[in-house]
Amino acid sequence: MHPEYEAIIGLEVHAQLKTRTKAFCGCSTEFGAPPNTNTCPVCLGHPGALPVLNRQVVEFTLRIGLATNCRIRLRSLFARKNYFYPDLPKGYQISQYEEPICTDGWIDIELDDGSLKRVGIARIHMEEDAGKSIHDLDVDTLVDLNRCGVPLIEIVSKPDLRSPREAYHYMRQIRRLVRYLGICDGNLEEGSLRCDANVSVRRRGEERLGTKTEVKNLNSFRNLERALEYEIQRQIAVLEAGGQIQPETRLWDAVRQETRPMRTKEQAHDYRYFPEPDLVPVVVTQEWLEQVRAQLPELPLQRKQRFMAQYGLPAYDAGVLCEERAVADYFEACCAALRQPSIERYKLVSNWIMTEVLRLLEKPEEPSNIPLPAEHLADLVELYAEGTISSRIAKDVFAEAVETGKSPRTIVQERNLVQVSDTAWLSQLVESVLAEHPDAVAKYRGGRTNVLGFLVGQVLQRSQGRANPKLVTQLLQERLQKQESSTLG
């Protein structure tokens, strides 16, 4: 970015709530149903059809409001947001305007260097979704109204973000939060988590905000970051050329990697908001609010920090494990199942989850997808840590435990896979390997000590993975040094 300018960024994140039915009727919220089948007179706005608020929509909104340190309004109102669009059959959207349920909150985000930045939340409000217009077919535009009335929350940040990378981290943190809270699946590809960005630029040192544009169609973290990078540079170029920024809504074209004008920017008065006449005020009792607060899980950033302090994990490990609540729960269950817990064994549990368990998971957010009971992974880690099995055998045992459901200790006993530390037997294997690989021995004597790993591998292969690798390495080094001494002598 131009060194004389700074960007001012605020994000509006729409999260589709994971309720079984829509916000104001009993229609299913199932994704992927045949077009225009999950509809009824209420969500289609037929005359005389009256909306009834889904209580779970309010409860889910309270969860995210509390998790983002918002002030909760105990009495809030719905409003009609009036505009015409082909996929909005009622001609208006039920939303909240002057009295949203959550206001004036904040979240901390973690930046690339590990530091934390606090980002303000201006408001979180409830609303219903519109339908979906499908433009990318070789026919006229098609409209699917299944999404009409699906419950949304809109999370509006304050203009506290100063770079595309900060916006990326903010969006990632919002996604983690809604998934931890169980209120949204966070699927950007299916549109259940969507983002619009408001961005302006100003010369450094100025206090007055520049003219902002809104960028839509940001359906991935990469698109968000790239669209902001492009739009910031575009605005700077316009100002440097003596032009003025037009307040407009722009679309991100992921193919051309550019933003392009969509329409002039609407103002609130353009929507002719007025209180929704068919819905009573939303009243939240203090008792209900405290019940929701008591049920909140530990949040991802706090959990990551605790994993580093309690289990001695590096920041990277803790971040990977805490990305999904189910994986973090699994890690803690494995650690709790260890017979001899220690920092070293916690790290081994982390390594196995990150390298082997996550590799097998299609949906890491669902606990039922984890292929090995926590007790079995703890069992495997202890067998390896206490020297009963080698790392190669451990991988074989892991695969068999996943396939058969047997405990690792049972598999090791049944197949006699206990690691061998018999010095006499291992010495015989070492001698035979050295005799069969004189070229490797010569390279080692010539200073290429990296061939030692090859020789260790050959011994382990002859032992079918049962040899103790540390002891094999020691025996090879002793034998090679002995041969070298006798040669020099």
Secondary structure, DSSP 8 states (H G I E B T S, - for coil): --TTEEEEEEEEEEEE---SB-SSSS-B--TT--TT-S--TTTTT-TT------HHHHHHHHHHHHHTT-EE-SEE--EEEE---TT-TTSEEEE--SS-SEEEEEEEEE-TTS-EEEEEEEEEEEEE---EEE-SSSSS-EEE-TTTT-EEEEEEE-S-B-SHHHHHHHHHHHHHHHHHTTS----TTTTSEEEEEEEEEEETT--S----EEEEEE-SHHHHHHHHHHHHHHHHHHHHTT-----EEEEEETTTTEEEEEEE---GGGGT-EE-TTS--EE--HHHHHHHHHT----HHHHHHHHHHHH---HHHHHHHTSSHHHHHHHHHHHHH-SS--HHHHHHHHHHIIIIIGGG-S-TT-GGG--S-HHHHHHHHHHHHTTSS-HHHHHHHHHHHHHH---HHHHHHHTT---B--HHHHHHHHHHHHHH-HHHHHHHHTT-TTHHHHHHHHHHHHTTT-B-HHHHHHHHHHHHHHHHHHHH-
